[in-house]
Amino acid sequence: MRNPLVELVERELNRLGISNAKLDYESYNPQNFGNAEAIYKLGNLQLRFLRDRGDDTVSIGSSSSPQHLYNLEDVAVWMGWISLAELLKYDTPINFDEPPPGPIFSLTKALSFIARDLTRISHR
C-alpha cells in the first residue's frame, strides 16, 4: 500500500507547481494508527511531514544540517505568516486531510507560504 501522506504531499506540491521537491525518505505503518513520515529536499531545505496518531506536522530545516528541524508554527511566526497571538488561539490537532479553519495550518497554505518565501527561508 502506498503511503497516503506522500500521496497527499505530492498532490499539493504538483498543484502548486513545485516540481523540484525530491522525496528523500518515507515510512508508513497502516497497523500503527496510520503513522507516516515523508522527508523531502527542496533546494537547500529539508521538509519533514509527519503523521502521528492522526496529528500532522511539518518541520523545516537545512538539508545540510538535517538534524536541526524547526516546527512549521515557529517558522510561521518568524517569517510573519502568522502572529503569535493568532498561533496561541490554535489548540487542536492538525489533520491535513481535514484542516481546521486557520490562516496557516492547512497543507496547501503551508506549502504556498514555503514556496512563496523559498528564497528567504533557504538563504544561507
RONU-852694 format. One record per residue (C-alpha): residue number from 1; residue in one letter; x, y, z. Coordinates in Angstrom, 2 decimals, decimal comma. Layout:
// residues N
<site num="NUM" residu="A" u="X" v="Y" w="Z"/>
...
END
This chain:
// residues 124
<site num="1" residu="M" u="0,00" v="0,00" w="0,00"/>
<site num="2" residu="R" u="1,31" v="3,45" w="-0,93"/>
<site num="3" residu="N" u="1,97" v="5,98" w="1,79"/>
<site num="4" residu="P" u="-1,14" v="8,24" w="1,92"/>
<site num="5" residu="L" u="0,87" v="11,10" w="3,42"/>
<site num="6" residu="V" u="3,27" v="11,01" w="0,45"/>
<site num="7" residu="E" u="0,31" v="10,96" w="-1,94"/>
<site num="8" residu="L" u="-1,24" v="13,97" w="-0,21"/>
<site num="9" residu="V" u="2,02" v="15,97" w="-0,10"/>
<site num="10" residu="E" u="2,87" v="15,20" w="-3,72"/>
<site num="11" residu="R" u="-0,63" v="16,14" w="-4,88"/>
<site num="12" residu="E" u="-0,27" v="19,55" w="-3,19"/>
<site num="13" residu="L" u="3,30" v="20,06" w="-4,44"/>
<site num="14" residu="N" u="2,13" v="19,35" w="-8,00"/>
<site num="15" residu="R" u="-0,90" v="21,59" w="-7,63"/>
<site num="16" residu="L" u="1,34" v="24,45" w="-6,50"/>
<site num="17" residu="G" u="3,83" v="23,81" w="-9,33"/>
<site num="18" residu="I" u="6,66" v="22,78" w="-7,02"/>
<site num="19" residu="S" u="8,40" v="20,24" w="-9,21"/>
<site num="20" residu="N" u="11,88" v="20,34" w="-7,70"/>
<site num="21" residu="A" u="10,99" v="18,75" w="-4,33"/>
<site num="22" residu="K" u="12,57" v="15,30" w="-4,10"/>
<site num="23" residu="L" u="11,35" v="12,59" w="-1,76"/>
<site num="24" residu="D" u="14,35" v="11,56" w="0,34"/>
<site num="25" residu="Y" u="12,73" v="9,17" w="2,84"/>
<site num="26" residu="E" u="9,31" v="7,78" w="3,65"/>
<site num="27" residu="S" u="7,71" v="5,35" w="6,07"/>
<site num="28" residu="Y" u="4,15" v="4,20" w="6,59"/>
<site num="29" residu="N" u="2,59" v="1,80" w="9,08"/>
<site num="30" residu="P" u="-1,13" v="1,19" w="8,46"/>
<site num="31" residu="Q" u="-1,33" v="-1,10" w="11,52"/>
<site num="32" residu="N" u="0,05" v="1,56" w="13,85"/>
<site num="33" residu="F" u="-2,65" v="4,27" w="13,65"/>
<site num="34" residu="G" u="-1,62" v="5,03" w="10,05"/>
<site num="35" residu="N" u="1,56" v="6,71" w="11,25"/>
<site num="36" residu="A" u="3,61" v="8,03" w="8,34"/>
<site num="37" residu="E" u="6,62" v="10,16" w="7,57"/>
<site num="38" residu="A" u="7,87" v="11,82" w="4,39"/>
<site num="39" residu="I" u="11,09" v="13,81" w="4,08"/>
<site num="40" residu="Y" u="11,63" v="15,99" w="1,02"/>
<site num="41" residu="K" u="14,57" v="18,07" w="-0,12"/>
<site num="42" residu="L" u="13,65" v="21,33" w="-1,77"/>
<site num="43" residu="G" u="16,77" v="23,23" w="-2,76"/>
<site num="44" residu="N" u="18,66" v="23,95" w="0,47"/>
<site num="45" residu="L" u="15,64" v="23,00" w="2,57"/>
<site num="46" residu="Q" u="14,55" v="19,78" w="4,14"/>
<site num="47" residu="L" u="10,81" v="19,42" w="4,75"/>
<site num="48" residu="R" u="9,64" v="16,71" w="7,13"/>
<site num="49" residu="F" u="5,96" v="15,75" w="7,10"/>
<site num="50" residu="L" u="4,89" v="13,56" w="9,99"/>
<site num="51" residu="R" u="1,56" v="11,90" w="10,76"/>
<site num="52" residu="D" u="1,48" v="10,55" w="14,30"/>
<site num="53" residu="R" u="-1,83" v="9,12" w="15,53"/>
<site num="54" residu="G" u="-3,74" v="11,40" w="13,16"/>
<site num="55" residu="D" u="-1,87" v="14,59" w="14,12"/>
<site num="56" residu="D" u="0,03" v="16,05" w="11,14"/>
<site num="57" residu="T" u="3,09" v="18,25" w="11,48"/>
<site num="58" residu="V" u="5,61" v="19,90" w="9,18"/>
<site num="59" residu="S" u="9,18" v="20,66" w="10,17"/>
<site num="60" residu="I" u="11,61" v="22,76" w="8,17"/>
<site num="61" residu="G" u="15,38" v="22,77" w="8,26"/>
<site num="62" residu="S" u="18,51" v="22,99" w="6,19"/>
<site num="63" residu="S" u="19,34" v="19,99" w="4,04"/>
<site num="64" residu="S" u="22,98" v="20,44" w="5,10"/>
<site num="65" residu="S" u="22,02" v="20,07" w="8,80"/>
<site num="66" residu="P" u="19,14" v="17,57" w="8,74"/>
<site num="67" residu="Q" u="19,28" v="17,00" w="12,50"/>
<site num="68" residu="H" u="18,13" v="20,60" w="13,14"/>
<site num="69" residu="L" u="14,46" v="21,00" w="12,26"/>
<site num="70" residu="Y" u="12,01" v="23,72" w="13,25"/>
<site num="71" residu="N" u="8,26" v="23,30" w="13,62"/>
<site num="72" residu="L" u="6,18" v="24,99" w="10,95"/>
<site num="73" residu="E" u="4,41" v="27,01" w="13,64"/>
<site num="74" residu="D" u="7,72" v="28,53" w="14,81"/>
<site num="75" residu="V" u="8,82" v="29,29" w="11,25"/>
<site num="76" residu="A" u="5,40" v="30,81" w="10,52"/>
<site num="77" residu="V" u="5,79" v="33,28" w="13,39"/>
<site num="78" residu="W" u="9,43" v="34,07" w="12,50"/>
<site num="79" residu="M" u="8,51" v="34,66" w="8,85"/>
<site num="80" residu="G" u="5,49" v="36,81" w="9,72"/>
<site num="81" residu="W" u="2,99" v="34,41" w="8,13"/>
<site num="82" residu="I" u="1,01" v="34,34" w="11,37"/>
<site num="83" residu="S" u="1,16" v="36,40" w="14,54"/>
<site num="84" residu="L" u="1,98" v="34,86" w="17,89"/>
<site num="85" residu="A" u="-1,46" v="35,93" w="19,11"/>
<site num="86" residu="E" u="-3,11" v="34,02" w="16,25"/>
<site num="87" residu="L" u="-0,96" v="30,98" w="16,92"/>
<site num="88" residu="L" u="-1,86" v="30,93" w="20,61"/>
<site num="89" residu="K" u="-5,57" v="30,77" w="19,74"/>
<site num="90" residu="Y" u="-5,00" v="27,47" w="17,96"/>
<site num="91" residu="D" u="-5,23" v="24,40" w="20,21"/>
<site num="92" residu="T" u="-6,47" v="21,41" w="18,21"/>
<site num="93" residu="P" u="-4,50" v="18,73" w="16,37"/>
<site num="94" residu="I" u="-3,74" v="19,37" w="12,71"/>
<site num="95" residu="N" u="-5,04" v="16,90" w="10,15"/>
<site num="96" residu="F" u="-4,03" v="17,73" w="6,57"/>
<site num="97" residu="D" u="-6,91" v="15,68" w="5,19"/>
<site num="98" residu="E" u="-9,45" v="17,78" w="7,12"/>
<site num="99" residu="P" u="-7,74" v="21,03" w="8,07"/>
<site num="100" residu="P" u="-9,41" v="23,21" w="10,67"/>
<site num="101" residu="P" u="-10,04" v="26,85" w="9,89"/>
<site num="102" residu="G" u="-6,93" v="28,90" w="10,30"/>
<site num="103" residu="P" u="-4,50" v="31,07" w="8,40"/>
<site num="104" residu="I" u="-1,57" v="28,63" w="8,12"/>
<site num="105" residu="F" u="-2,29" v="25,11" w="9,21"/>
<site num="106" residu="S" u="-3,69" v="23,53" w="6,07"/>
<site num="107" residu="L" u="-1,09" v="21,73" w="3,98"/>
<site num="108" residu="T" u="-1,97" v="23,88" w="0,97"/>
<site num="109" residu="K" u="-1,48" v="27,11" w="2,91"/>
<site num="110" residu="A" u="1,78" v="25,93" w="4,49"/>
<site num="111" residu="L" u="3,30" v="24,84" w="1,18"/>
<site num="112" residu="S" u="2,16" v="28,01" w="-0,57"/>
<site num="113" residu="F" u="3,93" v="30,14" w="2,08"/>
<site num="114" residu="I" u="7,06" v="27,99" w="1,82"/>
<site num="115" residu="A" u="7,05" v="28,21" w="-1,99"/>
<site num="116" residu="R" u="6,43" v="31,97" w="-1,94"/>
<site num="117" residu="D" u="9,28" v="32,65" w="0,50"/>
<site num="118" residu="L" u="11,62" v="29,85" w="-0,53"/>
<site num="119" residu="T" u="14,49" v="32,23" w="-1,29"/>
<site num="120" residu="R" u="14,22" v="33,93" w="2,11"/>
<site num="121" residu="I" u="13,87" v="30,65" w="4,01"/>
<site num="122" residu="S" u="16,72" v="28,85" w="2,29"/>
<site num="123" residu="H" u="19,17" v="31,77" w="2,30"/>
<site num="124" residu="R" u="22,44" v="30,68" w="3,89"/>
END
